[in-house]
Amino acid sequence: MPYNWEQPDWPKFRYDLVPVQDDLLAFAERAGQVNGVLRSLPEEARTRAVIDVMIAEAVKTSEIEGEMVSRADVASSIRNHLGLNRPAAAVTDPASRGVAELMTQVRETWQEEVSAEGLLAWHRMLMQGARAVAVGRWRRHAEPMRVVSGSAARPTVHFEAPPSSRIPAEMAGFVAWFNASRETVRQPPVRAALVHLYFESIHPFEDGNGRIGRALAEKTLSQGLGRPVLLSLSHRIEAGKKAYYEALQEAQQSNEVTPWICYFTRVVLDAQIEAEALVDFVLRKTKFFDRHKESLSERQLKVIRRMLNEGPDGFEGGINARKYVGLTGVSKATATRDLQDLVVKDVLVPIGGGRSTRYELKL
């Protein structure tokens, strides 16, 4: 079967929205609720929630492609670009700096139209420090651009993108379609699904297509909502990466894309639900600190902040005396006293007993 771009109706996507009506309504409702709660937070807490989502997106969009970036460098780079670090913090990892800059750029320029020059600039931004990759230009190599798995000797080809000679014309068509579709495709998750599929099917760069394609999907959602979207698509996609690649591969076989629309809309909705949990967590964390910050020592505050930095999923395994010693450098006896004091102050809840006792935050 020919790929989608080889078919005579490319890129005229066909789909039925009846199966996704409930998810579309749920997304619109939840997006409004999250925005309302976010606006009710104190400015510092609101900024923290936005940064937490941006960090999650930067880290997970890289993990999907098998690239591990430094969470600390990503956070520092995002805070630098938002003007929150005075002076700017040093960021040593160029990959972390690049993906963080891209996330910031997507959020700050969500209203702007897409252009070929802008996408090439995104690529230069993302691929900082990359070697052996054509940075900031469309791919030009003569060999086919394929998505494969398996061994080099016996690879399985899942998709082959248009030849490099077609990329300038394909991208000119994509840019024109993207900007026009803002008025013709009114449901934000549906337009985001089409944008991502269209871009990934062209695969215009030697590397970085997935990350830029997901950034375009988030830009699309923001344009549809009329404000910067607060969610991490990549966090949800990475959690079910196999399903993502299977759905994308199926969608690239035909320009009837209803199953892809159903899949991607659900991903968007699940990402919004996760964002709702994150905002709720930030709200509870803010109230938690207001309640306890005057009664805790600097040492205790350091440990509590470290636990809270893990987000709604929590500090894996809770905290125990050994971890407390590792985080603070105090003796085991002091760590035990500090932990017992935090229980008395209603900050921690003990789980288990004896040497296996651990503690979880009582938010």
Secondary structure, 3 states (H helix, E strand, C coil): CCCHHHCCCCCCCECCCHHHHHHHHHHHHHHHHHHHHHHHCCHHHHHHHHHHHHHHHHHHHHHHCCCCCCHHHHHHHHHHHCCCCCCCCCCCCHHHHHHHHHHHHHHHCCCCCCCHHHHHHHHHHHCCCCCCCCCCCCCCCCCCCEEEEECCCCEEEEEECCCHHHHHHHHHHHHHHHHHHHHHCCCHHHHHHHHHHHHHHHCCCCCCHHHHHHHHHHHHHHHHHCCCCCCCHHHHHHHCHHHHHHHHHHHCCCCECHHHHHHHHHHHHHHHHHHHHHHHHHHHHHHHHHHHCCCCCHHHHHHHHHHHCCHHHCCCCCECHHHHHHHHCCCHHHHHHHHHHHHHCCCEEEECCHHHCEEEECC
